[in-house]
Amino acid sequence: MCIYKNRSRLQIGLYTVLIVVLSLARIDNVERSAWLDQLEMDKVVHVAMYSLWSCLAWRAWAPMWSKVQIFTTGSLIGWGLEVVQAQVGRDFDWADGVANMLGLLLGLWAVNKWG
């Protein structure tokens, strides 16, 4: 296996850990401004995070994995974290799960177009 693939697999692994940590971190002391709430920046962040995740996953696992497998794995991670959030003092949010899936699709579209 070439060094490039090893580096790509390390990147997706570390990025997945980062998503898990950020998704499960307590956010009680974080103040949200009214304009951020109005812009739904939280959903934009979800789309961006999972879009990058799918691009990194494609670099790490293609052609061993198909885009459907990457989308399915990313969706399971995203929805799984939403379920776990409800157990650790955060809220389950359907809109976050949908935003995660949209991000996965956006990332896979980008690698299809430019990758």
FENJOJO-V395999 format. One record per residue. RES is the residue in one letter. PSI is psi in whole degrees, -180 to 180 (NA if undefined). OMEGA is omega in degrees with one decimal (999 if undefined). D_LAST is the distance of its C-alpha to the last C-alpha in whole Angstrom. Layout:
{{RES | PSI | OMEGA | D_LAST} {RES | PSI | OMEGA | D_LAST}}
This chain:
{{M | 138 | -177.2 | 20} {C | 161 | -179.1 | 19} {I | -35 | -179.0 | 19} {Y | -46 | -179.9 | 15} {K | -40 | 177.8 | 15} {N | -43 | 179.3 | 18} {R | -42 | 179.5 | 17} {S | -39 | -179.9 | 14} {R | -35 | 174.6 | 17} {L | -42 | 180.0 | 19} {Q | -47 | -178.9 | 17} {I | -35 | 177.4 | 16} {G | -48 | 179.5 | 20} {L | -39 | 179.6 | 21} {Y | -36 | 176.6 | 19} {T | -42 | 176.7 | 21} {V | -42 | 178.4 | 24} {L | -45 | 178.6 | 24} {I | -43 | 179.8 | 23} {V | -47 | -179.0 | 26} {V | -48 | -179.5 | 28} {L | -35 | -178.5 | 27} {S | -28 | -175.7 | 28} {L | -3 | -179.5 | 31} {A | 144 | 176.2 | 33} {R | 137 | -178.4 | 36} {I | 28 | -177.2 | 36} {D | -36 | -173.5 | 39} {N | 5 | -178.7 | 40} {V | 124 | 176.9 | 37} {E | 134 | 176.9 | 38} {R | 129 | 179.3 | 36} {S | 158 | -177.0 | 37} {A | -38 | -177.4 | 38} {W | -32 | 175.7 | 35} {L | -40 | 177.5 | 32} {D | -41 | -179.3 | 34} {Q | -36 | -179.2 | 34} {L | -7 | -177.1 | 30} {E | 45 | -179.5 | 29} {M | -28 | 178.2 | 27} {D | -42 | -179.2 | 27} {K | -37 | 177.0 | 25} {V | -41 | 178.3 | 22} {V | -42 | 178.2 | 22} {H | -47 | 179.1 | 22} {V | -46 | -178.2 | 19} {A | -44 | -177.9 | 17} {M | -44 | -177.3 | 18} {Y | -24 | 172.8 | 17} {S | -48 | 176.9 | 13} {L | -39 | 179.2 | 13} {W | -46 | -177.5 | 14} {S | -34 | 176.0 | 12} {C | -45 | 178.0 | 9} {L | -39 | 179.4 | 11} {A | -41 | 178.7 | 12} {W | -44 | 178.3 | 9} {R | -37 | -175.9 | 9} {A | -37 | -168.0 | 12} {W | -10 | 178.5 | 13} {A | 146 | -3.1 | 11} {P | 10 | -178.5 | 12} {M | -36 | 179.3 | 16} {W | 146 | 175.1 | 15} {S | 168 | 176.7 | 14} {K | -33 | 177.5 | 12} {V | -42 | 178.3 | 16} {Q | -40 | 178.1 | 17} {I | -44 | 178.2 | 15} {F | -44 | -179.1 | 16} {T | -45 | 179.3 | 20} {T | -47 | 178.2 | 20} {G | -40 | 178.5 | 19} {S | -42 | 178.1 | 21} {L | -40 | 177.0 | 24} {I | -49 | -177.8 | 23} {G | -50 | -179.6 | 23} {W | -36 | 176.8 | 26} {G | -42 | 178.6 | 28} {L | -35 | 176.2 | 28} {E | -42 | 179.1 | 29} {V | -44 | -179.0 | 32} {V | -35 | 178.5 | 33} {Q | -38 | 179.8 | 33} {A | -22 | -179.2 | 36} {Q | -13 | -175.3 | 38} {V | 24 | 174.9 | 37} {G | 9 | 175.3 | 39} {R | 177 | -175.7 | 36} {D | 139 | 168.9 | 35} {F | 132 | -178.5 | 33} {D | 113 | 178.8 | 31} {W | -40 | -177.8 | 30} {A | -34 | 175.9 | 28} {D | -43 | 178.8 | 26} {G | -41 | 177.7 | 25} {V | -41 | 178.2 | 24} {A | -39 | 176.6 | 22} {N | -46 | -179.1 | 21} {M | -40 | 176.8 | 20} {L | -39 | 176.6 | 18} {G | -42 | 177.3 | 16} {L | -46 | 179.1 | 15} {L | -42 | 178.7 | 14} {L | -45 | 178.9 | 13} {G | -42 | 179.2 | 10} {L | -34 | 174.1 | 9} {W | -42 | -178.9 | 9} {A | -42 | 179.1 | 7} {V | -29 | 177.2 | 4} {N | -38 | -177.8 | 6} {K | -44 | -173.1 | 6} {W | -12 | -174.1 | 4} {G | NA | 999 | 0}}
